[in-house]
Structure formats: C-alpha cells, structure tokens
C-alpha cells in the first residue's frame, strides 16, 4: 500500500519533464496565435528547450539546473490576453498528456503563478510605455 501511495505522489521523471516541454513547444510552434510570436523571439530552439526543461525540472523535481529569472527572460514578449489564455491551454494539454496526476496539479499551480506574474509584468510594461512622458501632452 505504501508503494502505491509513493507512486501516486511522484510528480514526474526527467523524461516526462522533457516530453512536457517538447510537446508544449511543438503545439505552440504550430499554433497560429503563438507560433509567430515564439519564432520571432526564440532564435535557438534547442537552447531554449534545454533552459525551459531545466526550469520545469526545478519546479517538479527540485533540481538546481535553472537559476535564471522567469520574469526578465520574458521581458521582450508582448502577449495579448488571448495569447496568455492559449499558452495556458496548450501547456495544460501537454501536462495532461505527459505527467502523472500529482505532477499535473503541481505544474499547473506553478504555470498559473507564472501566468499571473507575467500578465501583471507585461501590463506594467505596457502602462509605462504608453504613459505620457514629462513635458508631453
């Protein structure tokens, strides 16, 4: 019985994390709303996938391979609400296809947190970019 509980609590394996990232980016690249944006800002797909895999490995497995800043890494993106929604939908689909239930729950909690932070971050950038400058207006 304890073995069954331990298996139920497993969030993911490294292979599952890699599959999550690979499947998400394949879907995002093929998506008419996300694909053009992603292709415009990701010059090295293999390098990017490695970094993102390291990030989600840290979230799900506690590894220490990712030490970057998610917010600043996404500073160049200007995503619409529809793009944010699509990102979350495609990510959820990849999680459901590749992770056990406990991993799906954890990764979607983290993705929801990242989603909300990025939405807030980008709203602040848009506000700053459109605010009148001193001496204007």
Secondary structure, DSSP 8 states (H G I E B T S, - for coil): -HHHHHHHH----HHHHHHHHHHHHHHHHH-TTTHHHHHHH-S-HHHHHHHHHHHHHHHHH--S---S-HHHHTTT----HHHHHHHHHHHHHHHHHHS-HHHHHHHHHHHHHHHHHHHHHHHHHHHHHHS--TT--
